[in-house]
């Protein structure tokens, strides 16, 4: 999302996209855009705290948070001539 697309007074969500995302982004709060300049944006949280972050940590709608199916852990096969020895 480019900074020129955001306008002051617009409501957005903070999401942790970059490793440098503010810790408040992990709560995915609804914020109000205060100012934008370049690739940086200053947002105001619900409690009045203002945070400056990159525009990549800001989205207009929350992503779908449905849990994924667990991936099976692949088991390595032993080379020919070897077998697995039980530990008990």
N, C-alpha and C positions, 0 to 999 in steps of 0.2 A: 504494500500500500504506500503510495508516494505521499509525501507531506502535503503537496498541493491539493490532494483530494480531501484532506481533513480541514474542517472549519471550526473556528472558536465557537463553543457552545454545543457542539455535536457530542452525542453520547457514544462511547466506545467501550470495549472490554480490554483489559490488560491480560495478556497471555504470555507465558514464558517461552519464547521462541529462541532467543539467543542466550548463551551462557552468562552474559552480563545483565540479564533481565533483573529488575528489582524484585526483592523478596515478596512484595505485595502482589506481584503478578501470579504467584502460585495459588492465590485464592480466587483468581479470575474475577476481580471486582468490576462493576460498572463504573465508569469514570466519565468526567466531562472534559473535553479538550479546552485548555486555556489558551495556549499559543502553539504555533508550529514554525519551525525555521530549519531549512535544509532537510536532513533526514532525522531530525530530533523533534520531539513533541513533548510538551508539558501538559500533564493531565492532573485533574483534581479528583481525589478519592471522595467517597461519601462522607468521611469524617473531616474533610477540609484540607487534608494533607496534599501537597502538590509534589508530583514526581516527574522528573525529566528522564525520558527513555528514548530508545530508537523507535522509528515508526514500524519496524518489523515486529515489535512486541505489542502492537495494538491491532485489534480486529473489530469490525462492526458487528459481527454476529459470533456467538460462541460455536466452536466446532462440536460435532456430535461426540458425546463422551460415552458411547456404548462400550462395554468391556469386550476385549478381543478374546477369541478362543485361545487357550494355551497351546503353544507349539510343543510337539513332542521333542524330547531331547534325543538327538541322534546318537545311537550307540556305535562305537567304532568296532569294526570286525577285526579279529586277530588274523595274522598271516597264516598261510597254510603250514600245518605241522604243529601249531600251538593250540592249546585249549585253556579255557578259563578254569583256574583252580579255586574252589570255594575256600573261604577263610575260616569256616567252622566245621 
